[in-house]
Amino acid sequence: MRYSIFLGLAFCLSWPVMADQIQDDLMIPIIESEGSLVQLEHEASTVFVADPSIASLQVVSSKTVFVLAHTVGKTTLYALDENDDVIMQKEIVVHKSLQHLQQQLREQSGS
């Protein structure tokens, strides 16, 4: 009985780490006006984003895509193989840089 309680507690304590790992695998965080190189596990024949006003793509090769963030927001990156099966689906989250926000605060406070 003690052993099963210990295993259950160990699982519960490790859950936040596992949830973070899952989220990292499903999300691409990018700072506004910057880019990120995304490696695909399999060759893609089609790659696109749901909202190109948030981020755009440049296909470097059949397994490498460059994502350029345009404005703050969320969109989704899709990569399809030659049979139109989804081989990657990740949320792209574009946010402002901390340095940019700090500069805005300094300007507003007059320092």
Sequence and secondary structure as in RCSB ss.txt:
>XXXX:A:sequence
MRYSIFLGLAFCLSWPVMADQIQDDLMIPIIESEGSLVQLEHEASTVFVADPSIASLQVVSSKTVFVLAHTVGKT
TLYALDENDDVIMQKEIVVHKSLQHLQQQLREQSGS
>XXXX:A:secstr
 HHHHHHHHHHHHHHHHHHHHHHHHHEEEEETT EEEEE SS  SEEEES TTTEEEEEEETTEEEEEE SSEEE
EEEEE TT  EEEEEEEEEE  HHHHHHHHHHHHT 
